[in-house]
Amino acid sequence: MPKDASVGGMGKRVEPTGVVGCLVAVVTAAVGFWVWRHGAEPGLRGSFEGEREWSLLYVELPLMLFGTPAVTLAVWRLTGHLLRHRAGRVTRGVLPLAAASVTVTALAWAGLLWLDTRVESFVHPGW
């Protein structure tokens, strides 16, 4: 007889969503940092006469580092919640991760586009 993790042995089985959620958060935070580092480099390096854009450190970095995991985890949990009683066990595990992957990819793309416009004056100073 399989063991369950409920009180008194009665109730539902516990799925390992906490561990998966932590992994999703760590991976998406790393993606957010990589996007920020790649996109903000021209603004941090400086251009003509060493001019730098310091708001990239205190606005865009926290937004990418904490916003990307927050939005991705919200999509992951919402998808899992919507599929809770409507799908099989494998589908409940795969579809939320697929939704999180699509979300982090879209956020990384949008972040790179945003940072491209923010540092455009450092890449093309004469424009």
Secondary structure, 3 states (H helix, E strand, C coil): CCCCCCHHHCCCCCCCHHHHHHHHHHHHHHHHHHHHHHHHHHHHHCCHHHCCCCHHHHHHHHHHHHHHHHHHHHHHHHHHHHCCCCCCHHHHHHHHHHHHHHHHHHHHHHHHHHHHHHCHHHHCCCC
